[in-house]
């Protein structure tokens, strides 16, 4: 059984807070890349739902790609 609520509970709020705070692309990528890796280790199975929400943010898309998660 996967960790379906990881996006709603952890990833999405952090990503939105970084955007709202005006974080640099570098900070977003450095913060979110390890968060995504940790959530994947916990069997995050709705990562594409979260990625889809942030497709307009290249740094967030790159953080997912750093973890081999891409949107085709």
N, C-alpha and C positions, 0 to 999 in steps of 0.2 A: 504494500500500500504506500502510495507516494505522499509527499508533503504538499498538498494542494493549496493550503492557505498561506504558504510562505510569501507569495507575491503580495497578497492583501495585507498581511500582518507585518512583514518585514521589508521586502524589497521596495514596493511601490511607495510607501511613506518616506523611506530614506531618499529615494530618487527624486521624489517631488520636493522634499525639503532642500536638497542640494540645488535644484533648479530655482526654487523660490528665493534661496539665499544668494543667488547669482554666482554660484561656485564656478570656477574655471573648468574647462574641459579636462585639464590634467587632474584636478582634484576629483572630479566625478569619476573618471576612469580609475584612478588610484584607490578610491573608496569602494566603488561598486564591483570591481574585478574580484577582489577577495571575498566580498559578501556573496556574490554569485557562486563562487567556488564552494564556499561553506554551505550554502543552501543546497547545491547539487549533491554534496556529500551526505546531506540529510534526506536525499531522495526527492528533491523538488521536482514535481512533475507538471507544473503549470508555467514553466519559465517562458514559453512562447506567448502566453497571454500577457505577461508583463512586458516582454520585448515589444510586442505589438503596440502597447500604449506609448512607447517612447521611441518609435521609429524616426521621429523628427529630430532626435537629439543624437548627433554623430558620436559623442563621447560615450553615451550610454550604450549605443549599438556596438561600439568598439569593446566596451567592457564585457558584453555578452559574447562577442566574437573571440575575445581572449580566453573564453571558457568553452569554445567550440559550439556556441549556440548562435545560429544565424537565421535570418528570415529570408526565405527564397521567394 
